[in-house]
Amino acid sequence: MASILFIRKEKNFMTSAITGGLIKAGFNVLEEPVNVNSIQRYKEDCALILFYTDKI
């Protein structure tokens, strides 16, 4: 199962809907706040890094 690192500022309705849709589609989703350390920590383990940039 492919993993997606989902970077977002805060958890809200939209980010929850995106995460839910990805999980329903069969992806393993790792959610992290906007932070360079998050990207460094998980970049080798994820097939895709998705940034949600609303209000950033």
N, CA, C and O atoms as a Tripos MOL2 file, in Angstrom:
@<TRIPOS>MOLECULE
protein
  224   223    56     0     0
PROTEIN
NO_CHARGES

@<TRIPOS>ATOM
      1 N           0.8380   -1.1720    0.0000 N.3       1 MET1
      2 CA          0.0000    0.0000    0.0000 C.3       1 MET1
      3 C           0.8900    1.2440    0.0000 C.2       1 MET1
      4 O           1.8040    1.3520    0.8180 O.2       1 MET1
      5 N           0.6340    2.1590   -0.8910 N.am      2 ALA2
      6 CA          1.4220    3.3830   -0.9960 C.3       2 ALA2
      7 C           1.0830    4.3470    0.1390 C.2       2 ALA2
      8 O          -0.0660    4.4500    0.5660 O.2       2 ALA2
      9 N           2.1000    5.0400    0.6100 N.am      3 SER3
     10 CA          1.9050    6.0250    1.6680 C.3       3 SER3
     11 C           1.9760    7.4340    1.1090 C.2       3 SER3
     12 O           2.7700    7.7280    0.2150 O.2       3 SER3
     13 N           1.1320    8.2960    1.6510 N.am      4 ILE4
     14 CA          1.1110    9.7030    1.2830 C.3       4 ILE4
     15 C           1.3420   10.5130    2.5430 C.2       4 ILE4
     16 O           0.6770   10.3010    3.5570 O.2       4 ILE4
     17 N           2.2850   11.4420    2.4810 N.am      5 LEU5
     18 CA          2.4980   12.3780    3.5730 C.3       5 LEU5
     19 C           1.6490   13.6040    3.2750 C.2       5 LEU5
     20 O           1.8670   14.2930    2.2790 O.2       5 LEU5
     21 N           0.6900   13.8700    4.1350 N.am      6 PHE6
     22 CA         -0.2320   14.9830    3.9530 C.3       6 PHE6
     23 C           0.1450   16.0830    4.9390 C.2       6 PHE6
     24 O          -0.0660   15.9570    6.1450 O.2       6 PHE6
     25 N           0.7100   17.1730    4.3980 N.am      7 ILE7
     26 CA          1.1530   18.3070    5.1990 C.3       7 ILE7
     27 C           0.0600   19.3670    5.1620 C.2       7 ILE7
     28 O          -0.3680   19.7930    4.0890 O.2       7 ILE7
     29 N          -0.3880   19.7920    6.3470 N.am      8 ARG8
     30 CA         -1.4230   20.8310    6.4180 C.3       8 ARG8
     31 C          -1.1940   21.6690    7.6540 C.2       8 ARG8
     32 O          -0.5670   21.2140    8.6100 O.2       8 ARG8
     33 N          -1.7030   22.9020    7.6400 N.am      9 LYS9
     34 CA         -1.5280   23.8030    8.7730 C.3       9 LYS9
     35 C          -2.3750   23.3540    9.9600 C.2       9 LYS9
     36 O          -1.8890   23.2820   11.0880 O.2       9 LYS9
     37 N          -3.6320   23.0560    9.6990 N.am     10 GLU10
     38 CA         -4.5340   22.6400   10.7650 C.3      10 GLU10
     39 C          -5.5220   21.6150   10.2360 C.2      10 GLU10
     40 O          -5.7780   21.5470    9.0340 O.2      10 GLU10
     41 N          -6.0650   20.8320   11.1270 N.am     11 LYS11
     42 CA         -7.0730   19.8520   10.7370 C.3      11 LYS11
     43 C          -8.4310   20.5450   10.7230 C.2      11 LYS11
     44 O          -8.8330   21.1670   11.7050 O.2      11 LYS11
     45 N          -9.1270   20.4290    9.6020 N.am     12 ASN12
     46 CA        -10.4460   21.0380    9.4720 C.3      12 ASN12
     47 C         -11.3120   20.1490    8.5960 C.2      12 ASN12
     48 O         -10.9090   19.0400    8.2480 O.2      12 ASN12
     49 N         -12.4870   20.6220    8.2410 N.am     13 PHE13
     50 CA        -13.3990   19.8130    7.4380 C.3      13 PHE13
     51 C         -12.7620   19.3650    6.1220 C.2      13 PHE13
     52 O         -12.8570   18.1960    5.7500 O.2      13 PHE13
     53 N         -12.1190   20.2850    5.4290 N.am     14 MET14
     54 CA        -11.5520   19.9640    4.1160 C.3      14 MET14
     55 C         -10.4130   18.9640    4.2230 C.2      14 MET14
     56 O         -10.3580   18.0070    3.4510 O.2      14 MET14
     57 N          -9.5000   19.1710    5.1730 N.am     15 THR15
     58 CA         -8.3780   18.2370    5.3050 C.3      15 THR15
     59 C          -8.8670   16.8610    5.7340 C.2      15 THR15
     60 O          -8.3200   15.8450    5.3060 O.2      15 THR15
     61 N          -9.8960   16.8250    6.5790 N.am     16 SER16
     62 CA        -10.4700   15.5370    6.9870 C.3      16 SER16
     63 C         -11.1230   14.8280    5.8040 C.2      16 SER16
     64 O         -11.0210   13.6080    5.6750 O.2      16 SER16
     65 N         -11.7930   15.5890    4.9420 N.am     17 ALA17
     66 CA        -12.4200   15.0050    3.7550 C.3      17 ALA17
     67 C         -11.3680   14.4620    2.7880 C.2      17 ALA17
     68 O         -11.5440   13.3830    2.2230 O.2      17 ALA17
     69 N         -10.2930   15.1950    2.6000 N.am     18 ILE18
     70 CA         -9.2120   14.7320    1.7180 C.3      18 ILE18
     71 C          -8.5880   13.4640    2.2770 C.2      18 ILE18
     72 O          -8.4050   12.4850    1.5530 O.2      18 ILE18
     73 N          -8.2630   13.4790    3.5590 N.am     19 THR19
     74 CA         -7.6620   12.3040    4.2000 C.3      19 THR19
     75 C          -8.6000   11.1030    4.0990 C.2      19 THR19
     76 O          -8.1700   10.0010    3.7590 O.2      19 THR19
     77 N          -9.8730   11.3170    4.3940 N.am     20 GLY20
     78 CA        -10.8500   10.2300    4.3150 C.3      20 GLY20
     79 C         -10.9520    9.6390    2.9160 C.2      20 GLY20
     80 O         -11.0350    8.4210    2.7560 O.2      20 GLY20
     81 N         -10.9450   10.4990    1.9080 N.am     21 GLY21
     82 CA        -11.0090   10.0240    0.5230 C.3      21 GLY21
     83 C          -9.7840    9.2210    0.1240 C.2      21 GLY21
     84 O          -9.8930    8.2130   -0.5740 O.2      21 GLY21
     85 N          -8.6260    9.6660    0.5650 N.am     22 LEU22
     86 CA         -7.3930    8.9350    0.2500 C.3      22 LEU22
     87 C          -7.3680    7.5720    0.9390 C.2      22 LEU22
     88 O          -6.9710    6.5720    0.3410 O.2      22 LEU22
     89 N          -7.7910    7.5430    2.1900 N.am     23 ILE23
     90 CA         -7.8430    6.2700    2.9180 C.3      23 ILE23
     91 C          -8.8490    5.3320    2.2690 C.2      23 ILE23
     92 O          -8.5810    4.1390    2.1220 O.2      23 ILE23
     93 N         -10.0060    5.8600    1.8790 N.am     24 LYS24
     94 CA        -11.0330    5.0500    1.2090 C.3      24 LYS24
     95 C         -10.5120    4.4850   -0.1160 C.2      24 LYS24
     96 O         -10.9040    3.3930   -0.5300 O.2      24 LYS24
     97 N          -9.6230    5.2380   -0.7780 N.am     25 ALA25
     98 CA         -9.0380    4.7950   -2.0460 C.3      25 ALA25
     99 C          -7.9070    3.7880   -1.8350 C.2      25 ALA25
    100 O          -7.3510    3.2680   -2.8030 O.2      25 ALA25
    101 N          -7.5640    3.5120   -0.5730 N.am     26 GLY26
    102 CA         -6.5740    2.4840   -0.2900 C.3      26 GLY26
    103 C          -5.1800    2.9790    0.0460 C.2      26 GLY26
    104 O          -4.2360    2.1900    0.0790 O.2      26 GLY26
    105 N          -5.0400    4.2550    0.2930 N.am     27 PHE27
    106 CA         -3.7300    4.8030    0.6280 C.3      27 PHE27
    107 C          -3.5260    4.8570    2.1370 C.2      27 PHE27
    108 O          -4.4790    5.0160    2.8990 O.2      27 PHE27
    109 N          -2.2940    4.7250    2.5490 N.am     28 ASN28
    110 CA         -1.9040    4.9610    3.9250 C.3      28 ASN28
    111 C          -1.5230    6.4360    4.0080 C.2      28 ASN28
    112 O          -0.6240    6.8810    3.2940 O.2      28 ASN28
    113 N          -2.1940    7.1990    4.8700 N.am     29 VAL29
    114 CA         -1.9820    8.6430    4.9440 C.3      29 VAL29
    115 C          -1.3400    8.9950    6.2820 C.2      29 VAL29
    116 O          -1.8470    8.6490    7.3490 O.2      29 VAL29
    117 N          -0.2210    9.6870    6.1950 N.am     30 LEU30
    118 CA          0.4390   10.2300    7.3750 C.3      30 LEU30
    119 C           0.1570   11.7190    7.3920 C.2      30 LEU30
    120 O           0.5140   12.4160    6.4420 O.2      30 LEU30
    121 N          -0.4730   12.2300    8.4440 N.am     31 GLU31
    122 CA         -0.7970   13.6500    8.5430 C.3      31 GLU31
    123 C           0.1880   14.3450    9.4740 C.2      31 GLU31
    124 O           0.4640   13.8690   10.5750 O.2      31 GLU31
    125 N           0.7070   15.4620    9.0230 N.am     32 GLU32
    126 CA          1.6630   16.2360    9.8120 C.3      32 GLU32
    127 C           1.3940   17.7240    9.6170 C.2      32 GLU32
    128 O           0.9300   18.1360    8.5540 O.2      32 GLU32
    129 N           1.6820   18.5330   10.6330 N.am     33 PRO33
    130 CA          1.5740   19.9830   10.4480 C.3      33 PRO33
    131 C           2.7040   20.4910    9.5530 C.2      33 PRO33
    132 O           3.7000   19.8010    9.3340 O.2      33 PRO33
    133 N           2.5310   21.7020    9.0440 N.am     34 VAL34
    134 CA          3.5510   22.3150    8.1890 C.3      34 VAL34
    135 C           4.8290   22.4760    9.0070 C.2      34 VAL34
    136 O           4.8750   23.2240    9.9840 O.2      34 VAL34
    137 N           5.8670   21.7510    8.5800 N.am     35 ASN35
    138 CA          7.1110   21.7370    9.3380 C.3      35 ASN35
    139 C           8.1790   21.0520    8.4910 C.2      35 ASN35
    140 O           7.9460   19.9610    7.9710 O.2      35 ASN35
    141 N           9.3260   21.6650    8.3490 N.am     36 VAL36
    142 CA         10.4110   21.0800    7.5610 C.3      36 VAL36
    143 C          10.8360   19.7340    8.1420 C.2      36 VAL36
    144 O          11.1680   18.8140    7.3950 O.2      36 VAL36
    145 N          10.8290   19.6140    9.4500 N.am     37 ASN37
    146 CA         11.2290   18.3540   10.0860 C.3      37 ASN37
    147 C          10.3050   17.2030    9.7070 C.2      37 ASN37
    148 O          10.7620   16.0660    9.5890 O.2      37 ASN37
    149 N           9.0160   17.4710    9.5140 N.am     38 SER38
    150 CA          8.0770   16.4380    9.1010 C.3      38 SER38
    151 C           8.4580   15.8760    7.7410 C.2      38 SER38
    152 O           8.4340   14.6640    7.5230 O.2      38 SER38
    153 N           8.8080   16.7700    6.8370 N.am     39 ILE39
    154 CA          9.1940   16.3410    5.4940 C.3      39 ILE39
    155 C          10.4730   15.5190    5.5640 C.2      39 ILE39
    156 O          10.5600   14.4570    4.9460 O.2      39 ILE39
    157 N          11.4500   15.9890    6.2970 N.am     40 GLN40
    158 CA         12.7170   15.2640    6.4250 C.3      40 GLN40
    159 C          12.5060   13.8790    7.0330 C.2      40 GLN40
    160 O          13.1100   12.9050    6.5850 O.2      40 GLN40
    161 N          11.6560   13.7910    8.0440 N.am     41 ARG41
    162 CA         11.4350   12.5400    8.7660 C.3      41 ARG41
    163 C          10.7720   11.4660    7.8990 C.2      41 ARG41
    164 O          11.1080   10.2880    8.0170 O.2      41 ARG41
    165 N           9.8310   11.8610    7.0280 N.am     42 TYR42
    166 CA          9.0370   10.8790    6.2940 C.3      42 TYR42
    167 C           9.3080   10.8100    4.7870 C.2      42 TYR42
    168 O           8.7180    9.9660    4.1120 O.2      42 TYR42
    169 N          10.1620   11.6490    4.2450 N.am     43 LYS43
    170 CA         10.3050   11.7340    2.7860 C.3      43 LYS43
    171 C          10.7260   10.4270    2.1320 C.2      43 LYS43
    172 O          10.3290   10.1650    0.9970 O.2      43 LYS43
    173 N          11.4960    9.6180    2.7880 N.am     44 GLU44
    174 CA         11.9420    8.3460    2.2040 C.3      44 GLU44
    175 C          10.8700    7.2600    2.2730 C.2      44 GLU44
    176 O          10.9240    6.2890    1.5180 O.2      44 GLU44
    177 N           9.9040    7.4160    3.1670 N.am     45 ASP45
    178 CA          8.8850    6.3910    3.3840 C.3      45 ASP45
    179 C           7.6110    6.6090    2.5750 C.2      45 ASP45
    180 O           6.7400    5.7390    2.5560 O.2      45 ASP45
    181 N           7.4880    7.7430    1.9140 N.am     46 CYS46
    182 CA          6.2460    8.0950    1.2370 C.3      46 CYS46
    183 C           6.4350    8.1820   -0.2700 C.2      46 CYS46
    184 O           7.4630    8.6480   -0.7620 O.2      46 CYS46
    185 N           5.4220    7.7250   -0.9860 N.am     47 ALA47
    186 CA          5.4430    7.7960   -2.4410 C.3      47 ALA47
    187 C           5.0790    9.1970   -2.9290 C.2      47 ALA47
    188 O           5.4350    9.5840   -4.0420 O.2      47 ALA47
    189 N           4.3610    9.9630   -2.0820 N.am     48 LEU48
    190 CA          3.8810   11.2820   -2.4810 C.3      48 LEU48
    191 C           3.8090   12.1710   -1.2480 C.2      48 LEU48
    192 O           3.4510   11.7150   -0.1630 O.2      48 LEU48
    193 N           4.1500   13.4400   -1.4230 N.am     49 ILE49
    194 CA          3.9680   14.4380   -0.3750 C.3      49 ILE49
    195 C           2.9410   15.4300   -0.8950 C.2      49 ILE49
    196 O           3.1380   16.0530   -1.9380 O.2      49 ILE49
    197 N           1.8420   15.5710   -0.1610 N.am     50 LEU50
    198 CA          0.7430   16.4470   -0.5450 C.3      50 LEU50
    199 C           0.6820   17.6170    0.4310 C.2      50 LEU50
    200 O           0.5730   17.4190    1.6410 O.2      50 LEU50
    201 N           0.7520   18.8500   -0.1070 N.am     51 PHE51
    202 CA          0.6710   20.0560    0.7120 C.3      51 PHE51
    203 C          -0.7180   20.6700    0.5520 C.2      51 PHE51
    204 O          -1.1760   20.9050   -0.5660 O.2      51 PHE51
    205 N          -1.3710   20.9230    1.6590 N.am     52 TYR52
    206 CA         -2.6320   21.6700    1.6500 C.3      52 TYR52
    207 C          -2.2850   23.0640    2.1360 C.2      52 TYR52
    208 O          -1.9240   23.2410    3.3000 O.2      52 TYR52
    209 N          -2.3900   24.0630    1.2590 N.am     53 THR53
    210 CA         -1.8510   25.3870    1.5460 C.3      53 THR53
    211 C          -2.9170   26.4360    1.8690 C.2      53 THR53
    212 O          -2.6360   27.6310    1.7750 O.2      53 THR53
    213 N          -4.0950   26.0380    2.2360 N.am     54 ASP54
    214 CA         -5.1360   27.0010    2.5850 C.3      54 ASP54
    215 C          -4.6910   27.8230    3.7870 C.2      54 ASP54
    216 O          -4.3410   27.2660    4.8280 O.2      54 ASP54
    217 N          -4.7030   29.1260    3.6500 N.am     55 LYS55
    218 CA         -4.3880   30.0770    4.7240 C.3      55 LYS55
    219 C          -2.9440   30.0340    5.1880 C.2      55 LYS55
    220 O          -2.6670   30.4230    6.3230 O.2      55 LYS55
    221 N          -2.0240   29.5840    4.3720 N.am     56 ILE56
    222 CA         -0.6070   29.5900    4.7580 C.3      56 ILE56
    223 C           0.0460   30.7990    4.1180 C.2      56 ILE56
    224 O           1.2430   31.0210    4.2970 O.2      56 ILE56
@<TRIPOS>BOND
     1     1     2 1
     2     2     3 1
     3     3     4 2
     4     3     5 am
     5     5     6 1
     6     6     7 1
     7     7     8 2
     8     7     9 am
     9     9    10 1
    10    10    11 1
    11    11    12 2
    12    11    13 am
    13    13    14 1
    14    14    15 1
    15    15    16 2
    16    15    17 am
    17    17    18 1
    18    18    19 1
    19    19    20 2
    20    19    21 am
    21    21    22 1
    22    22    23 1
    23    23    24 2
    24    23    25 am
    25    25    26 1
    26    26    27 1
    27    27    28 2
    28    27    29 am
    29    29    30 1
    30    30    31 1
    31    31    32 2
    32    31    33 am
    33    33    34 1
    34    34    35 1
    35    35    36 2
    36    35    37 am
    37    37    38 1
    38    38    39 1
    39    39    40 2
    40    39    41 am
    41    41    42 1
    42    42    43 1
    43    43    44 2
    44    43    45 am
    45    45    46 1
    46    46    47 1
    47    47    48 2
    48    47    49 am
    49    49    50 1
    50    50    51 1
    51    51    52 2
    52    51    53 am
    53    53    54 1
    54    54    55 1
    55    55    56 2
    56    55    57 am
    57    57    58 1
    58    58    59 1
    59    59    60 2
    60    59    61 am
    61    61    62 1
    62    62    63 1
    63    63    64 2
    64    63    65 am
    65    65    66 1
    66    66    67 1
    67    67    68 2
    68    67    69 am
    69    69    70 1
    70    70    71 1
    71    71    72 2
    72    71    73 am
    73    73    74 1
    74    74    75 1
    75    75    76 2
    76    75    77 am
    77    77    78 1
    78    78    79 1
    79    79    80 2
    80    79    81 am
    81    81    82 1
    82    82    83 1
    83    83    84 2
    84    83    85 am
    85    85    86 1
    86    86    87 1
    87    87    88 2
    88    87    89 am
    89    89    90 1
    90    90    91 1
    91    91    92 2
    92    91    93 am
    93    93    94 1
    94    94    95 1
    95    95    96 2
    96    95    97 am
    97    97    98 1
    98    98    99 1
    99    99   100 2
   100    99   101 am
   101   101   102 1
   102   102   103 1
   103   103   104 2
   104   103   105 am
   105   105   106 1
   106   106   107 1
   107   107   108 2
   108   107   109 am
   109   109   110 1
   110   110   111 1
   111   111   112 2
   112   111   113 am
   113   113   114 1
   114   114   115 1
   115   115   116 2
   116   115   117 am
   117   117   118 1
   118   118   119 1
   119   119   120 2
   120   119   121 am
   121   121   122 1
   122   122   123 1
   123   123   124 2
   124   123   125 am
   125   125   126 1
   126   126   127 1
   127   127   128 2
   128   127   129 am
   129   129   130 1
   130   130   131 1
   131   131   132 2
   132   131   133 am
   133   133   134 1
   134   134   135 1
   135   135   136 2
   136   135   137 am
   137   137   138 1
   138   138   139 1
   139   139   140 2
   140   139   141 am
   141   141   142 1
   142   142   143 1
   143   143   144 2
   144   143   145 am
   145   145   146 1
   146   146   147 1
   147   147   148 2
   148   147   149 am
   149   149   150 1
   150   150   151 1
   151   151   152 2
   152   151   153 am
   153   153   154 1
   154   154   155 1
   155   155   156 2
   156   155   157 am
   157   157   158 1
   158   158   159 1
   159   159   160 2
   160   159   161 am
   161   161   162 1
   162   162   163 1
   163   163   164 2
   164   163   165 am
   165   165   166 1
   166   166   167 1
   167   167   168 2
   168   167   169 am
   169   169   170 1
   170   170   171 1
   171   171   172 2
   172   171   173 am
   173   173   174 1
   174   174   175 1
   175   175   176 2
   176   175   177 am
   177   177   178 1
   178   178   179 1
   179   179   180 2
   180   179   181 am
   181   181   182 1
   182   182   183 1
   183   183   184 2
   184   183   185 am
   185   185   186 1
   186   186   187 1
   187   187   188 2
   188   187   189 am
   189   189   190 1
   190   190   191 1
   191   191   192 2
   192   191   193 am
   193   193   194 1
   194   194   195 1
   195   195   196 2
   196   195   197 am
   197   197   198 1
   198   198   199 1
   199   199   200 2
   200   199   201 am
   201   201   202 1
   202   202   203 1
   203   203   204 2
   204   203   205 am
   205   205   206 1
   206   206   207 1
   207   207   208 2
   208   207   209 am
   209   209   210 1
   210   210   211 1
   211   211   212 2
   212   211   213 am
   213   213   214 1
   214   214   215 1
   215   215   216 2
   216   215   217 am
   217   217   218 1
   218   218   219 1
   219   219   220 2
   220   219   221 am
   221   221   222 1
   222   222   223 1
   223   223   224 2
@<TRIPOS>SUBSTRUCTURE
     1 MET1         2 RESIDUE 1 A MET
     2 ALA2         6 RESIDUE 1 A ALA
     3 SER3        10 RESIDUE 1 A SER
     4 ILE4        14 RESIDUE 1 A ILE
     5 LEU5        18 RESIDUE 1 A LEU
     6 PHE6        22 RESIDUE 1 A PHE
     7 ILE7        26 RESIDUE 1 A ILE
     8 ARG8        30 RESIDUE 1 A ARG
     9 LYS9        34 RESIDUE 1 A LYS
    10 GLU10       38 RESIDUE 1 A GLU
    11 LYS11       42 RESIDUE 1 A LYS
    12 ASN12       46 RESIDUE 1 A ASN
    13 PHE13       50 RESIDUE 1 A PHE
    14 MET14       54 RESIDUE 1 A MET
    15 THR15       58 RESIDUE 1 A THR
    16 SER16       62 RESIDUE 1 A SER
    17 ALA17       66 RESIDUE 1 A ALA
    18 ILE18       70 RESIDUE 1 A ILE
    19 THR19       74 RESIDUE 1 A THR
    20 GLY20       78 RESIDUE 1 A GLY
    21 GLY21       82 RESIDUE 1 A GLY
    22 LEU22       86 RESIDUE 1 A LEU
    23 ILE23       90 RESIDUE 1 A ILE
    24 LYS24       94 RESIDUE 1 A LYS
    25 ALA25       98 RESIDUE 1 A ALA
    26 GLY26      102 RESIDUE 1 A GLY
    27 PHE27      106 RESIDUE 1 A PHE
    28 ASN28      110 RESIDUE 1 A ASN
    29 VAL29      114 RESIDUE 1 A VAL
    30 LEU30      118 RESIDUE 1 A LEU
    31 GLU31      122 RESIDUE 1 A GLU
    32 GLU32      126 RESIDUE 1 A GLU
    33 PRO33      130 RESIDUE 1 A PRO
    34 VAL34      134 RESIDUE 1 A VAL
    35 ASN35      138 RESIDUE 1 A ASN
    36 VAL36      142 RESIDUE 1 A VAL
    37 ASN37      146 RESIDUE 1 A ASN
    38 SER38      150 RESIDUE 1 A SER
    39 ILE39      154 RESIDUE 1 A ILE
    40 GLN40      158 RESIDUE 1 A GLN
    41 ARG41      162 RESIDUE 1 A ARG
    42 TYR42      166 RESIDUE 1 A TYR
    43 LYS43      170 RESIDUE 1 A LYS
    44 GLU44      174 RESIDUE 1 A GLU
    45 ASP45      178 RESIDUE 1 A ASP
    46 CYS46      182 RESIDUE 1 A CYS
    47 ALA47      186 RESIDUE 1 A ALA
    48 LEU48      190 RESIDUE 1 A LEU
    49 ILE49      194 RESIDUE 1 A ILE
    50 LEU50      198 RESIDUE 1 A LEU
    51 PHE51      202 RESIDUE 1 A PHE
    52 TYR52      206 RESIDUE 1 A TYR
    53 THR53      210 RESIDUE 1 A THR
    54 ASP54      214 RESIDUE 1 A ASP
    55 LYS55      218 RESIDUE 1 A LYS
    56 ILE56      222 RESIDUE 1 A ILE
